[in-house]
Amino acid sequence: MIETESFLLPLFHELRKQGVPLGISEYLLALKSIREGIGIEDIDRLERFFKITLG
């Protein structure tokens, strides 16, 4: 597991707590996208986003 993936589950939990309707299919799609680099031009930028979102 890359470090970015370790941010994903806490991010999903936080978004769900805030009322965002996310399920397992969205989590798996996000995980697949990260692993395949789909839509991610800058992995460092994504990690910063996760850190800011999770506070």
C-alpha positions as CSV (number, residue, x, y, z in Angstrom):
1,M,0.0,0.0,0.0
2,I,1.4,3.4,-0.9
3,E,1.2,6.2,1.6
4,T,-1.5,8.0,-0.3
5,E,-3.8,5.0,0.0
6,S,-3.5,5.2,3.8
7,F,-5.1,8.7,3.6
8,L,-8.0,7.5,1.6
9,L,-10.0,5.5,4.3
10,P,-9.8,8.3,6.9
11,L,-10.8,10.8,4.2
12,F,-13.9,8.7,3.3
13,H,-14.9,8.3,6.9
14,E,-14.6,12.1,7.4
15,L,-16.6,12.9,4.3
16,R,-19.3,10.4,5.4
17,K,-19.5,12.0,8.8
18,Q,-20.2,15.3,7.1
19,G,-23.1,13.7,5.2
20,V,-21.4,12.9,1.8
21,P,-23.1,9.8,0.5
22,L,-20.1,7.5,-0.2
23,G,-20.2,3.8,-0.3
24,I,-17.8,0.9,-0.9
25,S,-18.1,1.3,-4.7
26,E,-16.9,4.9,-4.5
27,Y,-14.1,3.9,-2.2
28,L,-12.9,1.1,-4.5
29,L,-13.1,3.4,-7.5
30,A,-11.0,6.1,-5.8
31,L,-8.5,3.4,-4.7
32,K,-8.3,2.1,-8.3
33,S,-7.8,5.6,-9.6
34,I,-5.0,6.3,-7.2
35,R,-3.3,3.0,-8.0
36,E,-3.5,3.5,-11.7
37,G,-2.8,7.2,-11.6
38,I,-6.0,8.1,-13.3
39,G,-6.7,11.8,-13.0
40,I,-3.7,12.3,-10.7
41,E,-1.1,14.5,-12.3
42,D,0.7,15.2,-9.0
43,I,0.7,12.7,-6.2
44,D,2.2,15.2,-3.7
45,R,-0.7,17.6,-4.5
46,L,-3.2,14.8,-3.7
47,E,-1.5,14.0,-0.4
48,R,-1.6,17.7,0.6
49,F,-5.3,17.8,-0.2
50,F,-5.9,14.7,2.0
51,K,-3.9,16.3,4.9
52,I,-5.8,19.6,4.6
53,T,-9.2,17.8,4.4
54,L,-8.5,15.6,7.4
55,G,-7.1,18.5,9.4
